[in-house]
Amino acid sequence: MASHKILVIDDSTVIRKRVKEMLPPGFEVLEAKDGVEGINLIYQEEPNFIMLDFILPKMSGFEIFDKLQSEPKLQRIPLVLMSGRKEEVTAKIKEPFK
């Protein structure tokens, strides 16, 4: 069993696959293709880290972020909000990954 669970919530199969390929052994990568699937996996799997797309089907990245912030147990999970768009952000990792 992996010691670190990373949940990647992104509607792009390519992005989810690249995250898996980038990580060294010892990481379990969980995948969700939409916001509803992502929030369900958060409750079921309790990941150690979440990579969350900004624009998702069924539930947006901001809606998921708000949900996480409303529950003390979930607030502690580190989260990176990803976007392929160029809006102003504090820091960014540009999609697609290379």
matplotlib code that plots the C-alpha trace (Angstrom):
import matplotlib.pyplot as plt

x = [0.0, 1.3, 2.3, 0.9, -2.4, -2.7, -6.1, -6.0, -9.4, -9.2, -11.5, -8.4, -7.3, -3.9, -3.3, -4.3, -2.0, 1.0, 0.6, 0.9, 4.0, 5.7, 5.6, 8.2, 7.3, 5.5, 2.6, -0.8, -2.6, -6.4, -8.2, -11.5, -12.8, -15.4, -16.1, -18.8, -16.5, -13.7, -15.6, -16.8, -13.2, -12.1, -14.6, -13.9, -10.1, -9.0, -6.0, -2.9, -2.8, -5.2, -4.5, -7.7, -8.6, -10.3, -13.0, -14.7, -18.0, -20.7, -19.0, -16.3, -12.9, -14.0, -17.1, -14.9, -12.5, -15.4, -16.6, -13.2, -12.9, -16.2, -15.1, -12.2, -11.1, -10.8, -9.2, -5.9, -5.5, -3.0, -4.5, -3.2, -5.7, -4.8, -5.9, -5.0, -6.4, -4.2, -6.1, -4.0, -3.0, -0.4, 1.5, 0.9, 1.9, 0.9, -1.1, -0.3, 2.7, 6.0]
y = [0.0, 3.5, 5.8, 8.9, 9.3, 12.1, 12.8, 14.4, 15.9, 16.9, 16.3, 15.8, 12.2, 13.5, 15.6, 12.8, 10.4, 12.9, 13.4, 9.7, 9.5, 12.4, 11.0, 8.6, 5.2, 5.3, 7.6, 6.2, 8.5, 8.5, 10.0, 11.8, 13.2, 15.6, 17.5, 15.1, 12.1, 14.1, 15.1, 11.5, 10.3, 12.9, 11.5, 7.8, 7.9, 10.8, 11.8, 13.4, 15.9, 17.2, 18.6, 20.2, 21.7, 25.1, 24.3, 20.9, 19.3, 18.8, 20.8, 23.4, 23.5, 26.5, 24.7, 21.8, 24.2, 25.9, 22.5, 21.6, 24.9, 24.4, 21.2, 21.3, 17.7, 18.5, 22.0, 20.3, 18.6, 20.5, 21.5, 22.9, 24.6, 24.1, 25.9, 26.0, 29.5, 32.6, 34.5, 36.1, 33.8, 33.7, 30.8, 28.5, 25.2, 25.5, 22.6, 20.5, 19.2, 18.6]
z = [0.0, -0.9, 1.9, 0.3, -1.5, -4.1, -5.6, -9.0, -9.9, -13.6, -16.6, -18.8, -19.0, -20.2, -17.1, -14.7, -16.6, -16.5, -12.8, -12.3, -14.5, -12.8, -9.3, -7.8, -6.4, -3.0, -4.2, -4.8, -7.4, -7.2, -10.1, -10.6, -13.9, -12.4, -9.2, -7.8, -8.3, -6.7, -3.6, -3.1, -3.3, -0.8, 1.8, 0.9, 0.6, 2.7, 0.4, 1.7, -1.1, -3.8, -7.2, -8.3, -11.7, -11.7, -14.3, -13.9, -14.9, -12.3, -9.5, -10.0, -8.4, -6.3, -5.1, -4.0, -2.3, -0.4, 0.7, 2.0, 3.9, 5.6, 7.3, 9.8, 9.1, 5.4, 5.8, 6.6, 3.3, 1.2, -2.1, -5.4, -7.7, -11.3, -14.4, -18.1, -18.2, -17.8, -15.1, -12.4, -9.6, -6.8, -8.3, -11.1, -12.7, -16.4, -17.9, -19.8, -17.7, -19.4]

ax = plt.figure().add_subplot(projection="3d")
ax.plot(x, y, z, "-o")
ax.set_aspect("equal")
plt.show()
